Amino acid sequence: MKVDSKVTAKSLLPDVERVFKLAAKKCKALDKSWDSANGTPVFTENGKYTTRGWTEWTQGFVYGNAILCGDALDDAKLIKLGKKRTMDHMLPHVTHIGVHDHGFNNLSTYGNLLRLMNEKKIKEDAWERKTYENAIAASGAVQAARWSGAQPGKPAADTANASELGYVYSFNGPHSLFIDTMRTVRILGVAWQLGHVLMHENDKAANLLKRSVLHGLTTNRHIVFHGKSGHTYDVRGRTAHEGVFNRNDGNFRCRSTQQGYSPFSTWTRGLAWAICGYAEELEFFKKIGAAEFKKATGLNKAAVVKAYEQAAKDTADHFIKEATAQDGVTYWDDGAPGMAQMPNWRDEDANPYNDHEPVDSGASAIAAQGLIRLGRYLGGAKGKPYVQAGLTTARTLFGDLYLATKPSHQGILLHNIYHQPNGWDNIPKGRKVPCDESAMWGDYHLLELANLVKRIGEGGKYPTFFI
């Protein structure tokens, strides 16, 4: 990436306003036209949102988009719309025992609404507040119940010398650890802040912060590469989509992928989830004192922070130096076979209309937010390169090439990709790879990114997932 050292959040404010005004129109139009009996909007086909029956992991983004637009534009009607749809439709996601997506669905809705009440953008109401808090607390516990223990191996820095490990397992089953979950597991932290625990047989309580932290450490050891082993494909900062464990004894067995090209290339949306997930958790840990952290997790906070910083910086550096084009936009997988047909792709701006491999604008939006958050967490000269990289990517995504400005197109962010190996994404007539389409997580994370840039540029309240 060619990082622009001069771009500022304030300079992007006109672009941010344009993004939110466009998005507000799209949110209202989709709400009017979409029949919820057909399922949840997932991605567009020829500019029209359609569903895809895998898991209903995007419903919270639909209503979260309205809430974020209402927040940014001070539009009480949009916030009210997002609130009503949340109350009408999101409860099944709170108690869903079959997915790893609780942080996606429920912090995008209940979490954003609680944040706005704390910021006094929603009128204080004790019952309404308790509704949001109870939904988040229950969701965090249900998510934590999808727990698989893992063998800790020898004590080491990458796991903060933990004597036990474990992970929130994916919808594939108890053997499966996904990189995606580094962004969803944060809901366990908010539930812990709310004083909640997960109760097991014989009234044994599981600490939700502890499970969140152990998940991050297990992810760091097994599916984030650090360039320190003898593994042939151990490139610093690369991530694998999935880790596979032997459930008979909890030992790690191998890496795999569902949506990437291979376990040993970088599926860039997975990389983006790691960048953003670890950066946000580091922001969260700042709020927790060392003694309180030790009491909850049994771990030394400084050692955990060191491991999380390693994961955040390694993945961020890989994104900036090896996984993006010049303008900060990434292709869907940096090892996809068609990349060999574009030998200079890192030295040029990303081209959504190439004939070989699709770009992934959604991955770029997720990563950009993580880069900005990591940079602000690190601060000073150490953090500035990450902030500037995030702003460079944001500027590209806020531009004409990536915004769905046509009123007939129901999406907001163009050139998203969902599942290239399965061939789910639409290839427009006359093209050879998917392009010109949107996906609900891309739209949502573009708006989260825009909201972050807006708050920084205006000197407003810094938005966080935690209380």
PAGU-180726 format. One record per residue (C-alpha): chain; x, y, z. Coordinates in Angstrom, 2 decimals, always signed. Layout:
BEGIN
LOTI   mol        px        py        pz
LOTI     A         X         Y         Z
...
END
This chain:
BEGIN
LOTI   mol        px        py        pz
LOTI     A     +0.00     +0.00     +0.00
LOTI     A     +1.14     +3.51     -0.75
LOTI     A     +0.27     +5.10     +2.57
LOTI     A     -0.65     +8.78     +2.41
LOTI     A     +1.00    +10.44     +5.40
LOTI     A     -0.98    +13.67     +4.91
LOTI     A     -4.62    +12.52     +4.73
LOTI     A     -6.58    +13.33     +7.89
LOTI     A     -9.93    +12.32     +9.28
LOTI     A    -11.03    +15.95     +9.07
LOTI     A    -10.20    +16.09     +5.36
LOTI     A    -12.48    +13.10     +4.77
LOTI     A    -15.54    +14.62     +6.47
LOTI     A    -17.20    +15.74     +3.20
LOTI     A    -16.82    +12.19     +1.88
LOTI     A    -18.22    +10.79     +5.12
LOTI     A    -21.30    +13.00     +4.91
LOTI     A    -21.85    +11.85     +1.34
LOTI     A    -21.56     +8.20     +2.40
LOTI     A    -24.14     +8.57     +5.16
LOTI     A    -26.62    +10.52     +3.05
LOTI     A    -26.41     +7.86     +0.36
LOTI     A    -26.65     +5.04     +2.91
LOTI     A    -29.68     +6.58     +4.62
LOTI     A    -31.62     +6.52     +1.36
LOTI     A    -30.57     +2.93     +0.71
LOTI     A    -31.58     +1.82     +4.23
LOTI     A    -35.05     +3.34     +3.94
LOTI     A    -35.62     +1.93     +0.46
LOTI     A    -34.51     -1.58     +1.40
LOTI     A    -36.66     -1.56     +4.52
LOTI     A    -39.71     -0.73     +2.40
LOTI     A    -39.03     -3.26     -0.34
LOTI     A    -37.67     -6.26     +1.58
LOTI     A    -40.07     -8.98     +2.70
LOTI     A    -38.63    -10.48     +5.89
LOTI     A    -40.52    -13.71     +5.12
LOTI     A    -37.87    -14.31     +2.46
LOTI     A    -35.07    -14.41     +5.04
LOTI     A    -32.28    -11.90     +5.54
LOTI     A    -30.57     -9.78     +2.85
LOTI     A    -27.06    -11.12     +2.35
LOTI     A    -25.62     -9.87     -0.95
LOTI     A    -26.77     -8.31     -4.18
LOTI     A    -27.27     -9.90     -7.56
LOTI     A    -27.40     -7.38    -10.38
LOTI     A    -27.80     -4.69     -7.73
LOTI     A    -30.74     -6.28     -5.90
LOTI     A    -30.36     -7.76     -2.45
LOTI     A    -31.00    -11.48     -2.19
LOTI     A    -30.65    -14.06     +0.54
LOTI     A    -28.33    -17.02     +0.93
LOTI     A    -29.28    -19.77     +3.35
LOTI     A    -26.07    -20.50     +5.25
LOTI     A    -26.59    -18.73     +8.56
LOTI     A    -28.61    -15.60     +9.29
LOTI     A    -25.49    -13.69    +10.30
LOTI     A    -26.31    -10.47     +8.45
LOTI     A    -29.67     -9.49     +9.94
LOTI     A    -28.09     -7.35    +12.63
LOTI     A    -26.15     -5.44     +9.99
LOTI     A    -29.40     -4.53     +8.19
LOTI     A    -30.81     -2.80    +11.27
LOTI     A    -27.40     -1.65    +12.42
LOTI     A    -27.04     +0.30     +9.19
LOTI     A    -30.16     +2.30    +10.01
LOTI     A    -28.92     +2.96    +13.55
LOTI     A    -25.48     +4.11    +12.34
LOTI     A    -27.02     +6.41     +9.73
LOTI     A    -29.38     +7.85    +12.31
LOTI     A    -26.44     +8.42    +14.64
LOTI     A    -24.31    +10.16    +12.00
LOTI     A    -27.10    +12.30    +10.55
LOTI     A    -28.91    +13.01    +13.84
LOTI     A    -31.95    +11.38    +12.27
LOTI     A    -34.20    +10.18    +15.09
LOTI     A    -36.52     +8.43    +12.64
LOTI     A    -33.75     +6.20    +11.36
LOTI     A    -32.68     +5.31    +14.89
LOTI     A    -36.32     +4.55    +15.70
LOTI     A    -36.54     +2.34    +12.62
LOTI     A    -33.44     +0.40    +13.63
LOTI     A    -34.77     +0.11    +17.19
LOTI     A    -38.16     -1.20    +16.08
LOTI     A    -36.69     -3.77    +13.71
LOTI     A    -34.29     -4.88    +16.44
LOTI     A    -37.12     -5.41    +18.90
LOTI     A    -39.27     -7.16    +16.30
LOTI     A    -36.71     -9.52    +14.81
LOTI     A    -33.45     -9.90    +16.75
LOTI     A    -34.41    -11.91    +19.85
LOTI     A    -33.86    -15.30    +18.12
LOTI     A    -30.26    -14.24    +17.52
LOTI     A    -29.78    -13.65    +21.24
LOTI     A    -30.58    -17.29    +22.02
LOTI     A    -29.14    -18.89    +18.87
LOTI     A    -27.00    -21.82    +20.03
LOTI     A    -25.77    -22.87    +16.58
LOTI     A    -23.52    -20.02    +15.41
LOTI     A    -20.39    -18.04    +16.25
LOTI     A    -21.97    -14.77    +15.04
LOTI     A    -23.39    -13.22    +18.22
LOTI     A    -21.05    -10.24    +18.19
LOTI     A    -21.95     -9.48    +14.60
LOTI     A    -25.71     -9.60    +15.03
LOTI     A    -26.26     -8.36    +18.55
LOTI     A    -23.63     -5.68    +19.06
LOTI     A    -24.63     -4.17    +15.70
LOTI     A    -28.14     -3.74    +17.08
LOTI     A    -28.55     -3.93    +20.87
LOTI     A    -24.94     -2.81    +21.31
LOTI     A    -25.28     +0.26    +19.13
LOTI     A    -28.56     +1.20    +20.80
LOTI     A    -27.00     +0.92    +24.25
LOTI     A    -24.05     +3.02    +23.08
LOTI     A    -26.40     +5.74    +21.83
LOTI     A    -28.28     +5.76    +25.12
LOTI     A    -25.00     +6.11    +26.99
LOTI     A    -24.10     +9.00    +24.68
LOTI     A    -27.54    +10.55    +25.38
LOTI     A    -28.53    +10.31    +21.72
LOTI     A    -31.44     +8.14    +22.83
LOTI     A    -33.60     +9.33    +25.70
LOTI     A    -32.80     +7.54    +28.95
LOTI     A    -35.34     +4.88    +29.82
LOTI     A    -34.62     +2.35    +32.55
LOTI     A    -36.65     -0.48    +31.02
LOTI     A    -35.29     +0.11    +27.54
LOTI     A    -31.72     +0.19    +28.85
LOTI     A    -32.30     -3.05    +30.74
LOTI     A    -33.67     -4.64    +27.58
LOTI     A    -30.46     -3.86    +25.70
LOTI     A    -28.26     -4.95    +28.59
LOTI     A    -30.11     -8.21    +29.14
LOTI     A    -30.01     -9.06    +25.45
LOTI     A    -26.24     -8.48    +25.30
LOTI     A    -25.60    -10.36    +28.54
LOTI     A    -27.64    -13.36    +27.43
LOTI     A    -26.09    -13.33    +23.97
LOTI     A    -22.59    -13.27    +25.39
LOTI     A    -23.32    -16.26    +27.62
LOTI     A    -24.97    -18.26    +24.83
LOTI     A    -21.97    -17.55    +22.62
LOTI     A    -19.55    -18.61    +25.36
LOTI     A    -21.41    -21.90    +25.73
LOTI     A    -20.03    -22.96    +22.33
LOTI     A    -16.78    -23.83    +24.05
LOTI     A    -14.09    -26.35    +23.24
LOTI     A    -11.03    -26.78    +25.40
LOTI     A     -7.62    -27.06    +23.74
LOTI     A     -4.28    -28.41    +24.83
LOTI     A     -2.07    -25.49    +25.95
LOTI     A     +1.28    -27.03    +25.01
LOTI     A     +4.41    -25.52    +26.47
LOTI     A     +3.97    -22.12    +28.16
LOTI     A     +4.98    -19.41    +25.72
LOTI     A     +4.58    -15.69    +25.05
LOTI     A     +2.07    -16.18    +22.22
LOTI     A     -0.40    -17.58    +24.75
LOTI     A     +0.68    -15.39    +27.69
LOTI     A     +2.00    -18.56    +29.38
LOTI     A     -1.57    -19.77    +29.85
LOTI     A     -1.96    -23.19    +31.46
LOTI     A     -5.24    -23.78    +29.63
LOTI     A     -6.62    -22.77    +26.22
LOTI     A     -9.92    -23.00    +24.41
LOTI     A    -12.09    -21.38    +21.80
LOTI     A    -15.64    -20.50    +20.79
LOTI     A    -16.20    -23.02    +18.06
LOTI     A    -17.65    -22.20    +14.65
LOTI     A    -20.85    -23.44    +13.10
LOTI     A    -18.80    -26.28    +11.62
LOTI     A    -18.73    -27.95    +15.03
LOTI     A    -16.61    -28.36    +18.18
LOTI     A    -13.44    -29.17    +16.22
LOTI     A    -13.46    -25.85    +14.35
LOTI     A    -11.91    -22.50    +15.27
LOTI     A    -12.60    -19.64    +12.82
LOTI     A    -10.53    -16.47    +12.46
LOTI     A    -13.83    -14.56    +12.01
LOTI     A    -14.70    -15.08    +15.65
LOTI     A    -11.99    -12.64    +16.80
LOTI     A    -14.49     -9.91    +15.91
LOTI     A    -17.57    -11.59    +17.38
LOTI     A    -16.08    -12.77    +20.67
LOTI     A    -16.06     -9.20    +21.97
LOTI     A    -19.68     -9.66    +23.05
LOTI     A    -18.39    -11.87    +25.85
LOTI     A    -16.45     -8.89    +27.16
LOTI     A    -19.50     -6.63    +27.24
LOTI     A    -21.55     -9.34    +28.93
LOTI     A    -18.79     -9.61    +31.54
LOTI     A    -18.88     -5.84    +32.06
LOTI     A    -22.59     -6.19    +32.74
LOTI     A    -21.81     -8.63    +35.53
LOTI     A    -23.06    -11.73    +33.75
LOTI     A    -21.68    -15.27    +33.92
LOTI     A    -22.39    -18.53    +32.10
LOTI     A    -23.84    -21.11    +34.48
LOTI     A    -23.14    -24.82    +34.00
LOTI     A    -24.20    -28.01    +35.78
LOTI     A    -23.92    -27.98    +39.56
LOTI     A    -24.10    -24.19    +39.44
LOTI     A    -20.54    -23.81    +38.20
LOTI     A    -19.93    -20.37    +36.71
LOTI     A    -17.74    -19.72    +33.69
LOTI     A    -16.13    -16.28    +33.54
LOTI     A    -16.95    -14.65    +30.20
LOTI     A    -13.88    -12.41    +30.07
LOTI     A    -11.67    -15.43    +30.65
LOTI     A    -13.24    -17.33    +27.77
LOTI     A    -12.88    -14.32    +25.49
LOTI     A     -9.19    -13.96    +26.35
LOTI     A     -8.40    -17.66    +26.02
LOTI     A    -10.10    -17.62    +22.62
LOTI     A     -7.85    -14.79    +21.46
LOTI     A     -4.73    -16.52    +22.73
LOTI     A     -5.67    -19.81    +21.07
LOTI     A     -6.32    -17.98    +17.81
LOTI     A     -2.97    -16.21    +18.09
LOTI     A     -1.07    -19.44    +18.53
LOTI     A     -2.74    -21.60    +15.90
LOTI     A     -4.17    -19.52    +13.04
LOTI     A     -2.15    -16.30    +13.11
LOTI     A     +1.31    -16.77    +11.62
LOTI     A     +4.24    -14.90    +13.14
LOTI     A     +7.14    -15.86    +10.89
LOTI     A     +8.96    -17.65    +13.71
LOTI     A     +8.47    -21.34    +12.96
LOTI     A     +9.92    -23.71    +10.40
LOTI     A     +6.56    -23.97     +8.63
LOTI     A     +6.99    -23.53     +4.87
LOTI     A     +4.18    -20.99     +4.62
LOTI     A     +4.82    -19.17     +7.90
LOTI     A     +4.69    -15.59     +6.62
LOTI     A     +4.50    -13.03     +9.42
LOTI     A     +0.96    -11.74     +9.81
LOTI     A     -0.73    -14.26     +7.54
LOTI     A     -3.91    -15.82     +8.92
LOTI     A     -5.61    -19.12     +8.22
LOTI     A     -9.40    -19.20     +8.09
LOTI     A     -9.81    -22.26    +10.29
LOTI     A     -7.96    -24.32    +12.87
LOTI     A     -8.97    -27.96    +13.27
LOTI     A     -8.64    -29.75    +16.62
LOTI     A     -8.86    -33.37    +17.67
LOTI     A    -11.85    -33.41    +19.97
LOTI     A    -10.74    -36.62    +21.65
LOTI     A     -7.80    -34.92    +23.31
LOTI     A     -7.99    -31.21    +22.39
LOTI     A     -4.79    -31.21    +20.34
LOTI     A     -4.41    -28.92    +17.36
LOTI     A     -4.19    -30.90    +14.13
LOTI     A     -4.15    -28.66    +11.06
LOTI     A     -5.26    -25.47     +9.35
LOTI     A     -8.10    -25.37     +6.86
LOTI     A    -10.29    -22.90     +5.01
LOTI     A    -13.92    -22.51     +4.03
LOTI     A    -13.81    -19.26     +2.08
LOTI     A    -10.15    -18.75     +1.24
LOTI     A     -8.14    -20.29     -1.56
LOTI     A     -6.01    -22.46     +0.73
LOTI     A     -5.03    -22.76     +4.40
LOTI     A     -1.59    -21.40     +3.48
LOTI     A     -2.61    -18.28     +1.59
LOTI     A     -4.32    -15.27     +3.13
LOTI     A     -8.09    -15.03     +2.81
LOTI     A     -8.15    -11.30     +3.29
LOTI     A    -11.51    -10.94     +5.03
LOTI     A    -10.23    -13.33     +7.67
LOTI     A     -7.10    -11.20     +7.96
LOTI     A     -9.29     -8.12     +8.37
LOTI     A    -11.36     -9.75    +11.13
LOTI     A     -8.13    -10.43    +13.02
LOTI     A     -6.77     -6.89    +12.60
LOTI     A     -9.99     -5.29    +13.81
LOTI     A    -10.71     -7.87    +16.49
LOTI     A     -7.35     -7.70    +18.23
LOTI     A     -7.19     -3.89    +17.98
LOTI     A    -10.60     -3.47    +19.59
LOTI     A     -9.79     -5.91    +22.37
LOTI     A     -6.63     -3.95    +23.16
LOTI     A     -8.73     -0.80    +23.49
LOTI     A    -11.05     -2.72    +25.81
LOTI     A     -8.25     -4.09    +28.01
LOTI     A     -7.16     -0.52    +28.77
LOTI     A    -10.32     -0.16    +30.84
LOTI     A     -9.56     -3.16    +33.03
LOTI     A     -7.11     -2.92    +35.91
LOTI     A     -4.37     -5.54    +36.22
LOTI     A     -5.73     -6.96    +39.48
LOTI     A     -9.29     -7.18    +38.15
LOTI     A     -8.00     -8.79    +34.94
LOTI     A     -6.02    -11.36    +36.94
LOTI     A     -9.01    -12.16    +39.12
LOTI     A    -11.27    -12.75    +36.12
LOTI     A     -8.89    -14.66    +33.88
LOTI     A     -6.13    -16.04    +36.09
LOTI     A     -3.65    -14.46    +33.67
LOTI     A     -1.12    -11.65    +33.84
LOTI     A     -2.62     -8.72    +31.98
LOTI     A     +0.71     -7.42    +30.67
LOTI     A     +1.50    -10.81    +29.15
LOTI     A     -1.91    -11.01    +27.48
LOTI     A     -1.59     -7.48    +26.13
LOTI     A     +1.83     -8.33    +24.71
LOTI     A     +0.41    -11.37    +22.89
LOTI     A     -2.54     -9.38    +21.53
LOTI     A     -0.25     -6.55    +20.41
LOTI     A     +1.88     -9.08    +18.58
LOTI     A     -1.18    -10.44    +16.77
LOTI     A     -2.52     -6.99    +15.94
LOTI     A     +0.76     -5.59    +14.63
LOTI     A     +1.74     -8.70    +12.69
LOTI     A     -1.59     -8.91    +10.88
LOTI     A     -1.74     -5.16    +10.27
LOTI     A     +1.77     -5.12     +8.83
LOTI     A     +0.96     -8.04     +6.55
LOTI     A     -2.11     -6.21     +5.28
LOTI     A     -0.22     -2.99     +4.59
LOTI     A     +2.96     -4.44     +3.13
LOTI     A     +1.86     -7.62     +1.38
LOTI     A     -1.90     -8.00     +1.04
LOTI     A     -3.10     -4.75     -0.53
LOTI     A     -2.83     -2.82     -3.74
LOTI     A     -1.44     +0.73     -3.77
LOTI     A     -4.78     +2.35     -2.85
LOTI     A     -5.29     +0.20     +0.25
LOTI     A     -7.86     -2.16     -1.27
LOTI     A     -7.24     -5.88     -1.16
LOTI     A     -8.15     -8.76     -3.43
LOTI     A    -10.09    -11.64     -1.90
LOTI     A     -7.05    -13.89     -1.30
LOTI     A     -3.42    -12.95     -1.81
LOTI     A     -2.57    -16.47     -2.96
LOTI     A     -5.45    -17.00     -5.37
LOTI     A     -4.19    -18.53     -8.62
LOTI     A     -5.25    -15.62    -10.82
LOTI     A     -2.98    -13.25     -8.93
LOTI     A     -0.08    -14.72    -10.91
LOTI     A     -1.67    -13.18    -14.01
LOTI     A     -1.33     -9.76    -12.36
LOTI     A     +2.32     -9.81    -11.24
LOTI     A     +2.36     -6.09    -10.42
LOTI     A     -0.89     -5.98     -8.46
LOTI     A     +0.76     -4.62     -5.31
LOTI     A     +2.29     -1.75     -7.30
LOTI     A     -0.99     -0.57     -8.83
LOTI     A     -4.39     +0.52     -7.59
LOTI     A     -6.83     -2.36     -7.18
LOTI     A     -8.85     -3.06    -10.32
LOTI     A    -12.33     -4.45     -9.63
LOTI     A    -12.82     -5.02    -13.36
LOTI     A     -9.81     -7.22    -13.99
LOTI     A    -10.25    -10.64    -15.65
LOTI     A     -8.53    -12.80    -13.04
LOTI     A     -9.54    -12.37     -9.36
LOTI     A    -12.13    -10.23     -7.55
LOTI     A    -11.27     -7.52     -5.06
LOTI     A    -12.86     -7.55     -1.61
LOTI     A    -13.90     -4.05     -0.60
LOTI     A    -15.64     -5.35     +2.51
LOTI     A    -12.41     -6.85     +3.81
LOTI     A    -10.74     -3.51     +3.15
LOTI     A    -13.38     -1.61     +5.15
LOTI     A    -13.05     -3.96     +8.12
LOTI     A     -9.26     -3.76     +8.06
LOTI     A     -9.25     +0.04     +7.73
LOTI     A    -11.19     +0.43    +10.97
LOTI     A     -8.82     -1.97    +12.70
LOTI     A     -5.77     -0.09    +11.44
LOTI     A     -7.09     +3.23    +12.73
LOTI     A     -7.96     +1.75    +16.10
LOTI     A     -4.60     +0.01    +16.42
LOTI     A     -2.78     +3.22    +15.53
LOTI     A     -4.68     +5.25    +18.08
LOTI     A     -4.11     +2.58    +20.70
LOTI     A     -0.35     +2.57    +20.10
LOTI     A     -0.21     +6.36    +19.82
LOTI     A     +2.55     +8.70    +18.69
LOTI     A     +5.11     +7.71    +16.08
LOTI     A     +4.42     +3.99    +16.61
LOTI     A     +0.74     +4.37    +15.85
LOTI     A     +0.72     +7.01    +13.12
LOTI     A     +1.61     +4.66    +10.20
LOTI     A     -1.38     +2.46    +11.02
LOTI     A     -3.76     +5.41    +11.33
LOTI     A     -2.56     +6.78     +7.99
LOTI     A     -2.92     +3.39     +6.32
LOTI     A     -6.48     +3.11     +7.58
LOTI     A     -7.34     +6.61     +6.38
LOTI     A     -5.75     +5.90     +3.00
LOTI     A     -7.99     +2.86     +2.54
LOTI     A    -11.02     +4.78     +3.81
LOTI     A    -10.49     +7.56     +1.28
LOTI     A    -10.46     +5.01     -1.54
LOTI     A    -13.62     +3.27     -0.35
LOTI     A    -15.47     +6.58     +0.08
LOTI     A    -14.79     +7.39     -3.60
LOTI     A    -16.84     +6.95     -6.74
LOTI     A    -15.33     +3.62     -7.76
LOTI     A    -16.61     +1.91     -4.61
LOTI     A    -19.86     +3.68     -3.74
LOTI     A    -23.11     +2.35     -5.21
LOTI     A    -24.43     +5.75     -6.22
LOTI     A    -27.07     +4.47     -8.66
LOTI     A    -30.51     +4.67     -6.99
LOTI     A    -31.46     +1.36     -8.60
LOTI     A    -28.63     -0.45     -6.80
LOTI     A    -29.70     -1.51     -3.31
LOTI     A    -26.19     -1.79     -1.88
LOTI     A    -23.87     +0.86     -0.49
LOTI     A    -20.33     -0.48     -0.97
LOTI     A    -19.51     -2.01     -4.36
LOTI     A    -17.13     -4.87     -5.19
LOTI     A    -17.76     -7.11     -2.22
LOTI     A    -17.12    -10.84     -2.42
LOTI     A    -18.77    -13.53     -0.30
LOTI     A    -17.68    -17.05     -1.21
LOTI     A    -15.41    -17.30     -4.23
LOTI     A    -14.67    -21.06     -3.85
LOTI     A    -18.40    -21.88     -3.82
LOTI     A    -19.10    -19.59     -6.76
LOTI     A    -21.91    -17.80     -4.96
LOTI     A    -21.06    -14.29     -6.18
LOTI     A    -22.62    -12.82     -9.28
LOTI     A    -20.48    -12.26    -12.36
LOTI     A    -22.12     -9.49    -14.40
LOTI     A    -22.66    -10.05    -18.09
LOTI     A    -19.48     -9.30    -20.02
LOTI     A    -17.23     -9.78    -16.99
LOTI     A    -15.04    -12.70    -15.94
LOTI     A    -14.98    -12.23    -12.16
LOTI     A    -17.55    -10.98     -9.62
LOTI     A    -17.78     -7.18     -9.35
LOTI     A    -20.28     -4.34     -8.97
LOTI     A    -22.10     -6.11     -6.12
LOTI     A    -22.60     -5.37     -2.43
LOTI     A    -22.84     -7.47     +0.71
LOTI     A    -24.54     -6.55     +3.95
LOTI     A    -21.39     -6.87     +6.11
LOTI     A    -19.50     -4.67     +3.66
LOTI     A    -22.18     -2.00     +3.81
LOTI     A    -22.26     -2.14     +7.60
LOTI     A    -18.52     -2.02     +8.12
LOTI     A    -18.18     +0.84     +5.66
LOTI     A    -20.60     +2.76     +7.88
LOTI     A    -18.75     +1.76    +11.06
LOTI     A    -15.57     +3.02     +9.40
LOTI     A    -17.26     +6.24     +8.32
LOTI     A    -18.66     +6.79    +11.81
LOTI     A    -15.21     +6.30    +13.33
LOTI     A    -13.65     +8.77    +10.87
LOTI     A    -16.47    +11.25    +11.51
LOTI     A    -16.07    +11.13    +15.29
LOTI     A    -12.29    +11.56    +15.04
LOTI     A    -12.53    +14.32    +12.41
LOTI     A    -15.07    +16.27    +14.43
LOTI     A    -13.45    +15.63    +17.79
LOTI     A    -16.54    +13.77    +18.95
LOTI     A    -17.04    +10.87    +21.33
LOTI     A    -14.80     +7.97    +20.30
LOTI     A    -17.03     +4.96    +19.50
LOTI     A    -16.23     +1.62    +21.16
LOTI     A    -18.05     -1.68    +21.50
LOTI     A    -17.59     -1.77    +25.26
LOTI     A    -19.28     +0.24    +27.98
END
